[in-house]
């Protein structure tokens, strides 16, 4: 199953799908981009996990609790509220999707330079029916 199929089956169609993708891209494309995300994960002892998503090997799993550790309970609650999910459902979806998105945005195991948001939205445009 590819990334688009995973997203569609995980969250269904419509606005919730678009909202969750927007949140994932904001987490990745925020200040400092993927490099900032790498630092956040490393600070919580999860550098090996995110590096596995970037690398060309197998992606290591991440739990909802680990994601909450990285982003903080308040941030998770805020983001979950935006998509109309409880924290557990949201972190469950995020733990499935974030590794796949990071993996797709880092072809060949390299963090892209430049505007990650544009690259990410181009890559994931098919999700929104913009192929």
Phi, psi and omega per residue, in radians:
X1 nan 2.258 -3.134
X2 -1.489 3.107 -3.060
X3 -1.025 -0.795 -3.110
X4 -1.099 -0.766 3.107
X5 -1.102 -0.695 3.115
X6 -1.069 -0.790 3.129
X7 -1.093 -0.813 -3.095
X8 -1.121 -0.740 -3.120
X9 -1.284 -0.538 -3.102
X10 -1.264 -0.694 -3.001
X11 -2.167 0.098 3.137
X12 1.269 -2.925 -3.088
X13 -1.735 -3.003 2.982
X14 1.380 -2.713 -3.007
X15 -1.121 -0.633 -3.124
X16 -1.055 -0.701 3.104
X17 -1.072 -0.852 3.137
X18 -1.113 -0.726 -3.139
X19 -1.117 -0.736 -3.134
X20 -1.162 -0.696 3.094
X21 -1.117 -0.704 3.113
X22 -1.074 -0.707 3.128
X23 -1.154 -0.779 3.123
X24 -1.044 -0.780 -3.139
X25 -1.163 -0.578 3.104
X26 -1.216 -0.609 3.080
X27 -1.144 -0.657 -3.119
X28 -1.399 -0.743 -2.991
X29 -1.643 0.108 3.123
X30 -1.116 -3.004 -3.105
X31 -0.959 2.094 3.141
X32 1.632 -0.185 3.063
X33 0.991 -2.528 -3.091
X34 -1.094 -0.616 3.135
X35 -1.068 -0.660 3.080
X36 -1.163 -0.712 3.110
X37 -1.082 -0.715 3.090
X38 -1.028 -0.766 3.129
X39 -1.107 -0.732 3.125
X40 -1.071 -0.780 3.136
X41 -1.156 -0.758 -3.138
X42 -1.080 -0.674 -3.138
X43 -1.099 -0.428 3.125
X44 -1.773 0.228 3.107
X45 1.360 0.343 -3.090
X46 -2.041 0.422 3.122
X47 -1.045 -0.661 3.131
X48 -1.134 -0.552 -3.131
X49 -1.186 -0.938 -3.113
X50 -1.174 -0.584 3.092
X51 -1.133 -0.512 3.087
X52 -1.209 -0.551 3.110
X53 -1.241 -0.593 -3.137
X54 -1.351 -0.701 -3.103
X55 -1.164 3.104 -3.066
X56 -1.619 -0.060 3.139
X57 -1.526 -2.805 -3.122
X58 -1.211 2.439 3.083
X59 -1.378 2.186 3.058
X60 -1.281 2.571 3.121
X61 -1.337 2.816 3.037
X62 -2.390 2.499 -3.131
X63 -1.641 2.866 3.057
X64 -1.061 -0.669 3.117
X65 -1.114 -0.685 3.110
X66 -1.154 -0.699 3.094
X67 -1.105 -0.705 3.108
X68 -1.110 -0.614 3.082
X69 -1.109 -0.734 -3.115
X70 -1.203 -0.843 -3.007
X71 -1.648 -0.330 -3.128
X72 1.625 2.534 -3.083
X73 -1.083 -0.734 -3.114
X74 -1.097 -0.760 3.137
X75 -1.125 -0.753 3.117
X76 -1.076 -0.782 3.121
X77 -1.058 -0.755 3.134
X78 -1.081 -0.842 -3.108
X79 -1.181 -0.708 3.109
X80 -1.065 -0.710 3.112
X81 -1.077 -0.609 -3.137
X82 -1.116 -0.525 -3.139
X83 -1.833 0.132 3.076
X84 1.214 0.608 3.137
X85 -2.106 2.758 2.966
X86 -1.405 2.914 -3.060
X87 -1.010 -0.740 -3.107
X88 -1.135 -0.777 3.131
X89 -1.122 -0.720 -3.125
X90 -1.124 -0.855 -3.122
X91 -1.186 -0.497 3.062
X92 -1.126 -0.817 3.105
X93 -1.106 -0.791 -3.119
X94 -1.094 -0.660 -3.129
X95 -1.193 -0.435 3.073
X96 -1.467 -0.656 -2.975
X97 -1.603 -0.686 -3.072
X98 -1.003 -0.778 3.111
X99 -1.042 -0.673 -3.138
X100 -1.179 -0.717 -3.133
X101 -1.156 -0.819 3.115
X102 -1.036 -0.760 3.134
X103 -1.014 -0.793 -3.112
X104 -1.228 -0.507 -3.126
X105 -1.459 -0.102 -3.114
X106 -2.186 1.104 -3.119
X107 -1.075 2.450 3.124
X108 1.218 0.237 3.110
X109 1.327 0.375 -3.121
X110 -2.065 2.361 3.049
X111 -1.298 2.166 -3.097
X112 -1.188 2.617 3.050
X113 -1.679 2.771 3.078
X114 1.621 -2.717 -3.016
X115 -1.387 1.668 -3.102
X116 -1.145 -0.563 -3.134
X117 -1.101 -0.808 3.135
X118 -1.116 -0.767 3.129
X119 -1.094 -0.755 -3.134
X120 -1.134 -0.762 -3.136
X121 -1.206 -0.610 3.050
X122 -1.100 -0.817 -3.127
X123 -1.065 -0.727 -3.043
X124 -1.692 0.133 -3.129
X125 -0.976 -0.563 3.125
X126 -1.040 -0.503 3.118
X127 -1.073 -0.645 -3.085
X128 -1.605 0.121 3.132
X129 1.406 0.404 -3.105
X130 -1.849 0.527 -3.095
X131 -1.107 nan nan
